[in-house]
Amino acid sequence: EAVQLAAVRQSRYAIYYIEDPSEAVQLAAVRQDGHAIEYIQDPSEAVQLAAVQQDWRTIDCIENPSEEVVKRAAIASRQK
């Protein structure tokens, strides 16, 4: 996991090559670059929230976002 964390901190594309990344690795990736969520299958709500907090436009990359994620993205879009 330490190697995976280092990799996603270097490049958002690294998450694409990690099979079944832990939530910690997913969070590190989207905190580095919210658009990394494009490469995560079935991200948890926590990962979705972290992505839209990093960049609200990542809402477009999330399939079936929760109501809370949509709400946070809308709030963030008005603050920018």
LINNORDA-V921196 format. One record per residue. N is the residue number from 1. PHI is phi in whole degrees, -180 to 180 (NA if undefined). OMEGA is omega in whole degrees, 0 to 359 (NA if undefined). Layout:
BEGIN
n->N phi->PHI omega->OMEGA
n->N phi->PHI omega->OMEGA
END
This chain:
BEGIN
n->1 phi->NA omega->179
n->2 phi->-61 omega->179
n->3 phi->-68 omega->179
n->4 phi->-64 omega->178
n->5 phi->-61 omega->179
n->6 phi->-62 omega->182
n->7 phi->-65 omega->182
n->8 phi->-71 omega->176
n->9 phi->-74 omega->178
n->10 phi->-85 omega->185
n->11 phi->-153 omega->178
n->12 phi->-65 omega->181
n->13 phi->-71 omega->181
n->14 phi->-60 omega->182
n->15 phi->-60 omega->180
n->16 phi->-61 omega->185
n->17 phi->-93 omega->181
n->18 phi->-96 omega->180
n->19 phi->-78 omega->177
n->20 phi->52 omega->181
n->21 phi->-67 omega->178
n->22 phi->-67 omega->178
n->23 phi->-63 omega->178
n->24 phi->-62 omega->179
n->25 phi->-69 omega->177
n->26 phi->-61 omega->179
n->27 phi->-63 omega->179
n->28 phi->-61 omega->181
n->29 phi->-65 omega->183
n->30 phi->-75 omega->175
n->31 phi->-72 omega->176
n->32 phi->-71 omega->181
n->33 phi->-154 omega->183
n->34 phi->-55 omega->182
n->35 phi->-70 omega->175
n->36 phi->-62 omega->181
n->37 phi->-62 omega->176
n->38 phi->-57 omega->187
n->39 phi->-103 omega->182
n->40 phi->-110 omega->178
n->41 phi->-83 omega->177
n->42 phi->51 omega->179
n->43 phi->-67 omega->178
n->44 phi->-68 omega->178
n->45 phi->-62 omega->179
n->46 phi->-62 omega->179
n->47 phi->-69 omega->177
n->48 phi->-61 omega->180
n->49 phi->-62 omega->179
n->50 phi->-62 omega->180
n->51 phi->-65 omega->182
n->52 phi->-73 omega->175
n->53 phi->-72 omega->179
n->54 phi->-72 omega->179
n->55 phi->-155 omega->185
n->56 phi->-59 omega->182
n->57 phi->-70 omega->178
n->58 phi->-69 omega->176
n->59 phi->-54 omega->180
n->60 phi->-68 omega->182
n->61 phi->-94 omega->185
n->62 phi->-100 omega->177
n->63 phi->-81 omega->180
n->64 phi->57 omega->178
n->65 phi->-67 omega->178
n->66 phi->-70 omega->179
n->67 phi->-59 omega->180
n->68 phi->-65 omega->179
n->69 phi->-65 omega->178
n->70 phi->-61 omega->180
n->71 phi->-61 omega->181
n->72 phi->-64 omega->178
n->73 phi->-65 omega->179
n->74 phi->-64 omega->179
n->75 phi->-63 omega->181
n->76 phi->-64 omega->181
n->77 phi->-67 omega->180
n->78 phi->-79 omega->181
n->79 phi->-84 omega->184
n->80 phi->-88 omega->NA
END
